[in-house]
Amino acid sequence: MRLFQRKGKAVETIEDEALGLFLFDEVTDALAAERALKASGYQVSLVAPPPHLRAGCDLAVALPRVEQLGAQRVLAESSVHVRDWVDGTEESTGICDLVTTVDFGRWLMVRAGNMKIVVDKDSREIVNTSGGGCPDIPYLNLRYVGELLSDVGRPKDVGFTLCGLMLDRAYLEACALLDGKAPT
């Protein structure tokens, strides 16, 4: 699992570098933490924490343990509420960042978490989104279905929940598979 890249060296698995996790009570806090840390130059990844650390519909921010103190300072200065820090690879081995794809011939389905996006491979039209139970999903479905991948913004910029974020991951993977690169 590729979580981040550091000084030109790709970190391909959790074992390559000892990771820690910032845990949050709210999805909005995790998204704010990701933005603040990336703006400060940290290479981080949003992940689902191990099942025993989850507190409902939540995310974690993974980063190398050695960067925890500096990152914690950035989050405090940015007024991002952190529920907890989990230090140690033995606690973070259950993190997941699963994206799967199914090729149905004419259509490509990409699943991230419990969210799915289906795209016509020839026209690049989004023919369906499904999954999730978050309140922004009906709006995202109305906004995306029937539109071209290239004509819509990223779901994480439109939605505000974990389901919206997972739809964003599925969207990015669909773009990368069909166009050879993901939009920024």
ZAPANU-911241 format. One record per residue (C-alpha): residue in three letters; y, x, z; residue number from 1. Coordinates in steps of 0.05 Angstrom, whole numbers. Layout:
N
<rec><rest>ala</rest><north>Y</north><east>X</east><up>Z</up><nr>NUM</nr></rec>
...
//
This chain:
184
<rec><rest>met</rest><north>0</north><east>0</east><up>0</up><nr>1</nr></rec>
<rec><rest>arg</rest><north>66</north><east>30</east><up>-21</up><nr>2</nr></rec>
<rec><rest>leu</rest><north>118</north><east>14</east><up>31</up><nr>3</nr></rec>
<rec><rest>phe</rest><north>176</north><east>61</east><up>15</up><nr>4</nr></rec>
<rec><rest>gln</rest><north>196</north><east>125</east><up>-18</up><nr>5</nr></rec>
<rec><rest>arg</rest><north>227</north><east>183</east><up>19</up><nr>6</nr></rec>
<rec><rest>lys</rest><north>262</north><east>244</east><up>-11</up><nr>7</nr></rec>
<rec><rest>gly</rest><north>224</north><east>238</east><up>-76</up><nr>8</nr></rec>
<rec><rest>lys</rest><north>156</north><east>235</east><up>-41</up><nr>9</nr></rec>
<rec><rest>ala</rest><north>121</north><east>168</east><up>-48</up><nr>10</nr></rec>
<rec><rest>val</rest><north>87</north><east>144</east><up>15</up><nr>11</nr></rec>
<rec><rest>glu</rest><north>26</north><east>108</east><up>-12</up><nr>12</nr></rec>
<rec><rest>thr</rest><north>-10</north><east>86</east><up>51</up><nr>13</nr></rec>
<rec><rest>ile</rest><north>5</north><east>71</east><up>122</up><nr>14</nr></rec>
<rec><rest>glu</rest><north>-34</north><east>133</east><up>142</up><nr>15</nr></rec>
<rec><rest>asp</rest><north>13</north><east>179</east><up>102</up><nr>16</nr></rec>
<rec><rest>glu</rest><north>68</north><east>171</east><up>154</up><nr>17</nr></rec>
<rec><rest>ala</rest><north>68</north><east>140</east><up>223</up><nr>18</nr></rec>
<rec><rest>leu</rest><north>104</north><east>74</east><up>219</up><nr>19</nr></rec>
<rec><rest>gly</rest><north>136</north><east>28</east><up>269</up><nr>20</nr></rec>
<rec><rest>leu</rest><north>159</north><east>-43</east><up>263</up><nr>21</nr></rec>
<rec><rest>phe</rest><north>222</north><east>-80</east><up>284</up><nr>22</nr></rec>
<rec><rest>leu</rest><north>203</north><east>-151</east><up>302</up><nr>23</nr></rec>
<rec><rest>phe</rest><north>250</north><east>-211</east><up>298</up><nr>24</nr></rec>
<rec><rest>asp</rest><north>254</north><east>-282</east><up>321</up><nr>25</nr></rec>
<rec><rest>glu</rest><north>288</north><east>-308</east><up>258</up><nr>26</nr></rec>
<rec><rest>val</rest><north>277</north><east>-294</east><up>184</up><nr>27</nr></rec>
<rec><rest>thr</rest><north>352</north><east>-288</east><up>176</up><nr>28</nr></rec>
<rec><rest>asp</rest><north>353</north><east>-231</east><up>227</up><nr>29</nr></rec>
<rec><rest>ala</rest><north>299</north><east>-194</east><up>189</up><nr>30</nr></rec>
<rec><rest>leu</rest><north>336</north><east>-202</east><up>123</up><nr>31</nr></rec>
<rec><rest>ala</rest><north>401</north><east>-179</east><up>156</up><nr>32</nr></rec>
<rec><rest>ala</rest><north>365</north><east>-119</east><up>185</up><nr>33</nr></rec>
<rec><rest>glu</rest><north>337</north><east>-100</east><up>117</up><nr>34</nr></rec>
<rec><rest>arg</rest><north>407</north><east>-104</east><up>85</up><nr>35</nr></rec>
<rec><rest>ala</rest><north>441</north><east>-65</east><up>142</up><nr>36</nr></rec>
<rec><rest>leu</rest><north>388</north><east>-10</east><up>142</up><nr>37</nr></rec>
<rec><rest>lys</rest><north>386</north><east>-2</east><up>67</up><nr>38</nr></rec>
<rec><rest>ala</rest><north>462</north><east>0</east><up>65</up><nr>39</nr></rec>
<rec><rest>ser</rest><north>458</north><east>57</east><up>116</up><nr>40</nr></rec>
<rec><rest>gly</rest><north>409</north><east>96</east><up>73</up><nr>41</nr></rec>
<rec><rest>tyr</rest><north>344</north><east>79</east><up>108</up><nr>42</nr></rec>
<rec><rest>gln</rest><north>282</north><east>66</east><up>65</up><nr>43</nr></rec>
<rec><rest>val</rest><north>251</north><east>5</east><up>96</up><nr>44</nr></rec>
<rec><rest>ser</rest><north>202</north><east>-50</east><up>76</up><nr>45</nr></rec>
<rec><rest>leu</rest><north>198</north><east>-123</east><up>96</up><nr>46</nr></rec>
<rec><rest>val</rest><north>127</north><east>-138</east><up>117</up><nr>47</nr></rec>
<rec><rest>ala</rest><north>87</north><east>-190</east><up>153</up><nr>48</nr></rec>
<rec><rest>pro</rest><north>70</north><east>-163</east><up>222</up><nr>49</nr></rec>
<rec><rest>pro</rest><north>-2</north><east>-162</east><up>247</up><nr>50</nr></rec>
<rec><rest>pro</rest><north>-27</north><east>-231</east><up>269</up><nr>51</nr></rec>
<rec><rest>his</rest><north>-26</north><east>-213</east><up>343</up><nr>52</nr></rec>
<rec><rest>leu</rest><north>48</north><east>-196</east><up>339</up><nr>53</nr></rec>
<rec><rest>arg</rest><north>71</north><east>-258</east><up>300</up><nr>54</nr></rec>
<rec><rest>ala</rest><north>114</north><east>-310</east><up>332</up><nr>55</nr></rec>
<rec><rest>gly</rest><north>112</north><east>-363</east><up>278</up><nr>56</nr></rec>
<rec><rest>cys</rest><north>147</north><east>-357</east><up>211</up><nr>57</nr></rec>
<rec><rest>asp</rest><north>171</north><east>-286</east><up>218</up><nr>58</nr></rec>
<rec><rest>leu</rest><north>178</north><east>-218</east><up>185</up><nr>59</nr></rec>
<rec><rest>ala</rest><north>181</north><east>-147</east><up>208</up><nr>60</nr></rec>
<rec><rest>val</rest><north>217</north><east>-86</east><up>181</up><nr>61</nr></rec>
<rec><rest>ala</rest><north>173</north><east>-25</east><up>174</up><nr>62</nr></rec>
<rec><rest>leu</rest><north>201</north><east>46</east><up>175</up><nr>63</nr></rec>
<rec><rest>pro</rest><north>178</north><east>114</east><up>198</up><nr>64</nr></rec>
<rec><rest>arg</rest><north>174</north><east>119</east><up>273</up><nr>65</nr></rec>
<rec><rest>val</rest><north>218</north><east>181</east><up>274</up><nr>66</nr></rec>
<rec><rest>glu</rest><north>276</north><east>140</east><up>247</up><nr>67</nr></rec>
<rec><rest>gln</rest><north>273</north><east>85</east><up>300</up><nr>68</nr></rec>
<rec><rest>leu</rest><north>330</north><east>108</east><up>345</up><nr>69</nr></rec>
<rec><rest>gly</rest><north>380</north><east>116</east><up>288</up><nr>70</nr></rec>
<rec><rest>ala</rest><north>359</north><east>50</east><up>256</up><nr>71</nr></rec>
<rec><rest>gln</rest><north>364</north><east>14</east><up>323</up><nr>72</nr></rec>
<rec><rest>arg</rest><north>435</north><east>40</east><up>330</up><nr>73</nr></rec>
<rec><rest>val</rest><north>452</north><east>13</east><up>260</up><nr>74</nr></rec>
<rec><rest>leu</rest><north>423</north><east>-55</east><up>278</up><nr>75</nr></rec>
<rec><rest>ala</rest><north>462</north><east>-58</east><up>343</up><nr>76</nr></rec>
<rec><rest>glu</rest><north>527</north><east>-40</east><up>307</up><nr>77</nr></rec>
<rec><rest>ser</rest><north>511</north><east>-94</east><up>255</up><nr>78</nr></rec>
<rec><rest>ser</rest><north>498</north><east>-146</east><up>310</up><nr>79</nr></rec>
<rec><rest>val</rest><north>427</north><east>-158</east><up>286</up><nr>80</nr></rec>
<rec><rest>his</rest><north>383</north><east>-187</east><up>341</up><nr>81</nr></rec>
<rec><rest>val</rest><north>317</north><east>-149</east><up>346</up><nr>82</nr></rec>
<rec><rest>arg</rest><north>261</north><east>-181</east><up>387</up><nr>83</nr></rec>
<rec><rest>asp</rest><north>220</north><east>-117</east><up>396</up><nr>84</nr></rec>
<rec><rest>trp</rest><north>199</north><east>-50</east><up>368</up><nr>85</nr></rec>
<rec><rest>val</rest><north>125</north><east>-34</east><up>358</up><nr>86</nr></rec>
<rec><rest>asp</rest><north>113</north><east>41</east><up>360</up><nr>87</nr></rec>
<rec><rest>gly</rest><north>49</north><east>69</east><up>334</up><nr>88</nr></rec>
<rec><rest>thr</rest><north>4</north><east>65</east><up>274</up><nr>89</nr></rec>
<rec><rest>glu</rest><north>-51</north><east>32</east><up>314</up><nr>90</nr></rec>
<rec><rest>glu</rest><north>-7</north><east>-28</east><up>322</up><nr>91</nr></rec>
<rec><rest>ser</rest><north>19</north><east>-30</east><up>251</up><nr>92</nr></rec>
<rec><rest>thr</rest><north>-46</north><east>-23</east><up>212</up><nr>93</nr></rec>
<rec><rest>gly</rest><north>-49</north><east>-98</east><up>204</up><nr>94</nr></rec>
<rec><rest>ile</rest><north>16</north><east>-106</east><up>166</up><nr>95</nr></rec>
<rec><rest>cys</rest><north>9</north><east>-138</east><up>99</up><nr>96</nr></rec>
<rec><rest>asp</rest><north>48</north><east>-140</east><up>35</up><nr>97</nr></rec>
<rec><rest>leu</rest><north>0</north><east>-177</east><up>-10</up><nr>98</nr></rec>
<rec><rest>val</rest><north>18</north><east>-198</east><up>-80</up><nr>99</nr></rec>
<rec><rest>thr</rest><north>-37</north><east>-223</east><up>-125</up><nr>100</nr></rec>
<rec><rest>thr</rest><north>-37</north><east>-244</east><up>-198</up><nr>101</nr></rec>
<rec><rest>val</rest><north>-81</north><east>-289</east><up>-240</up><nr>102</nr></rec>
<rec><rest>asp</rest><north>-77</north><east>-288</east><up>-316</up><nr>103</nr></rec>
<rec><rest>phe</rest><north>-92</north><east>-357</east><up>-344</up><nr>104</nr></rec>
<rec><rest>gly</rest><north>-84</north><east>-335</east><up>-417</up><nr>105</nr></rec>
<rec><rest>arg</rest><north>-19</north><east>-369</east><up>-435</up><nr>106</nr></rec>
<rec><rest>trp</rest><north>7</north><east>-369</east><up>-364</up><nr>107</nr></rec>
<rec><rest>leu</rest><north>14</north><east>-316</east><up>-310</up><nr>108</nr></rec>
<rec><rest>met</rest><north>10</north><east>-337</east><up>-237</up><nr>109</nr></rec>
<rec><rest>val</rest><north>37</north><east>-290</east><up>-184</up><nr>110</nr></rec>
<rec><rest>arg</rest><north>24</north><east>-305</east><up>-110</up><nr>111</nr></rec>
<rec><rest>ala</rest><north>61</north><east>-272</east><up>-53</up><nr>112</nr></rec>
<rec><rest>gly</rest><north>42</north><east>-296</east><up>16</up><nr>113</nr></rec>
<rec><rest>asn</rest><north>34</north><east>-371</east><up>8</up><nr>114</nr></rec>
<rec><rest>met</rest><north>84</north><east>-377</east><up>-49</up><nr>115</nr></rec>
<rec><rest>lys</rest><north>66</north><east>-379</east><up>-123</up><nr>116</nr></rec>
<rec><rest>ile</rest><north>105</north><east>-375</east><up>-188</up><nr>117</nr></rec>
<rec><rest>val</rest><north>74</north><east>-391</east><up>-256</up><nr>118</nr></rec>
<rec><rest>val</rest><north>107</north><east>-366</east><up>-319</up><nr>119</nr></rec>
<rec><rest>asp</rest><north>93</north><east>-378</east><up>-393</up><nr>120</nr></rec>
<rec><rest>lys</rest><north>78</north><east>-307</east><up>-417</up><nr>121</nr></rec>
<rec><rest>asp</rest><north>108</north><east>-318</east><up>-487</up><nr>122</nr></rec>
<rec><rest>ser</rest><north>172</north><east>-355</east><up>-471</up><nr>123</nr></rec>
<rec><rest>arg</rest><north>182</north><east>-327</east><up>-400</up><nr>124</nr></rec>
<rec><rest>glu</rest><north>195</north><east>-399</east><up>-377</up><nr>125</nr></rec>
<rec><rest>ile</rest><north>179</north><east>-414</east><up>-304</up><nr>126</nr></rec>
<rec><rest>val</rest><north>132</north><east>-472</east><up>-308</up><nr>127</nr></rec>
<rec><rest>asn</rest><north>116</north><east>-481</east><up>-234</up><nr>128</nr></rec>
<rec><rest>thr</rest><north>130</north><east>-457</east><up>-164</up><nr>129</nr></rec>
<rec><rest>ser</rest><north>88</north><east>-480</east><up>-106</up><nr>130</nr></rec>
<rec><rest>gly</rest><north>69</north><east>-467</east><up>-34</up><nr>131</nr></rec>
<rec><rest>gly</rest><north>105</north><east>-461</east><up>31</up><nr>132</nr></rec>
<rec><rest>gly</rest><north>133</north><east>-513</east><up>77</up><nr>133</nr></rec>
<rec><rest>cys</rest><north>203</north><east>-485</east><up>89</up><nr>134</nr></rec>
<rec><rest>pro</rest><north>263</north><east>-530</east><up>79</up><nr>135</nr></rec>
<rec><rest>asp</rest><north>292</north><east>-491</east><up>19</up><nr>136</nr></rec>
<rec><rest>ile</rest><north>229</north><east>-496</east><up>-24</up><nr>137</nr></rec>
<rec><rest>pro</rest><north>244</north><east>-563</east><up>-57</up><nr>138</nr></rec>
<rec><rest>tyr</rest><north>313</north><east>-537</east><up>-77</up><nr>139</nr></rec>
<rec><rest>leu</rest><north>284</north><east>-472</east><up>-103</up><nr>140</nr></rec>
<rec><rest>asn</rest><north>231</north><east>-510</east><up>-143</up><nr>141</nr></rec>
<rec><rest>leu</rest><north>285</north><east>-554</east><up>-175</up><nr>142</nr></rec>
<rec><rest>arg</rest><north>328</north><east>-494</east><up>-190</up><nr>143</nr></rec>
<rec><rest>tyr</rest><north>274</north><east>-450</east><up>-222</up><nr>144</nr></rec>
<rec><rest>val</rest><north>224</north><east>-494</east><up>-258</up><nr>145</nr></rec>
<rec><rest>gly</rest><north>242</north><east>-501</east><up>-331</up><nr>146</nr></rec>
<rec><rest>glu</rest><north>286</north><east>-439</east><up>-331</up><nr>147</nr></rec>
<rec><rest>leu</rest><north>274</north><east>-371</east><up>-361</up><nr>148</nr></rec>
<rec><rest>leu</rest><north>260</north><east>-312</east><up>-315</up><nr>149</nr></rec>
<rec><rest>ser</rest><north>320</north><east>-276</east><up>-344</up><nr>150</nr></rec>
<rec><rest>asp</rest><north>367</north><east>-335</east><up>-332</up><nr>151</nr></rec>
<rec><rest>val</rest><north>357</north><east>-345</east><up>-258</up><nr>152</nr></rec>
<rec><rest>gly</rest><north>379</north><east>-304</east><up>-198</up><nr>153</nr></rec>
<rec><rest>arg</rest><north>332</north><east>-276</east><up>-147</up><nr>154</nr></rec>
<rec><rest>pro</rest><north>302</north><east>-328</east><up>-100</up><nr>155</nr></rec>
<rec><rest>lys</rest><north>320</north><east>-288</east><up>-38</up><nr>156</nr></rec>
<rec><rest>asp</rest><north>393</north><east>-294</east><up>-58</up><nr>157</nr></rec>
<rec><rest>val</rest><north>387</north><east>-369</east><up>-64</up><nr>158</nr></rec>
<rec><rest>gly</rest><north>338</north><east>-387</east><up>-9</up><nr>159</nr></rec>
<rec><rest>phe</rest><north>342</north><east>-370</east><up>65</up><nr>160</nr></rec>
<rec><rest>thr</rest><north>272</north><east>-373</east><up>92</up><nr>161</nr></rec>
<rec><rest>leu</rest><north>208</north><east>-333</east><up>93</up><nr>162</nr></rec>
<rec><rest>cys</rest><north>180</north><east>-378</east><up>38</up><nr>163</nr></rec>
<rec><rest>gly</rest><north>242</north><east>-362</east><up>-4</up><nr>164</nr></rec>
<rec><rest>leu</rest><north>231</north><east>-288</east><up>8</up><nr>165</nr></rec>
<rec><rest>met</rest><north>157</north><east>-293</east><up>-13</up><nr>166</nr></rec>
<rec><rest>leu</rest><north>178</north><east>-331</east><up>-76</up><nr>167</nr></rec>
<rec><rest>asp</rest><north>226</north><east>-273</east><up>-89</up><nr>168</nr></rec>
<rec><rest>arg</rest><north>169</north><east>-223</east><up>-84</up><nr>169</nr></rec>
<rec><rest>ala</rest><north>127</north><east>-265</east><up>-132</up><nr>170</nr></rec>
<rec><rest>tyr</rest><north>187</north><east>-270</east><up>-179</up><nr>171</nr></rec>
<rec><rest>leu</rest><north>199</north><east>-194</east><up>-179</up><nr>172</nr></rec>
<rec><rest>glu</rest><north>126</north><east>-181</east><up>-193</up><nr>173</nr></rec>
<rec><rest>ala</rest><north>126</north><east>-231</east><up>-251</up><nr>174</nr></rec>
<rec><rest>cys</rest><north>188</north><east>-197</east><up>-280</up><nr>175</nr></rec>
<rec><rest>ala</rest><north>156</north><east>-129</east><up>-273</up><nr>176</nr></rec>
<rec><rest>leu</rest><north>91</north><east>-150</east><up>-305</up><nr>177</nr></rec>
<rec><rest>leu</rest><north>122</north><east>-188</east><up>-363</up><nr>178</nr></rec>
<rec><rest>asp</rest><north>184</north><east>-146</east><up>-377</up><nr>179</nr></rec>
<rec><rest>gly</rest><north>161</north><east>-78</east><up>-353</up><nr>180</nr></rec>
<rec><rest>lys</rest><north>215</north><east>-74</east><up>-299</up><nr>181</nr></rec>
<rec><rest>ala</rest><north>240</north><east>-115</east><up>-240</up><nr>182</nr></rec>
<rec><rest>pro</rest><north>312</north><east>-139</east><up>-238</up><nr>183</nr></rec>
<rec><rest>thr</rest><north>357</north><east>-110</east><up>-184</up><nr>184</nr></rec>
//
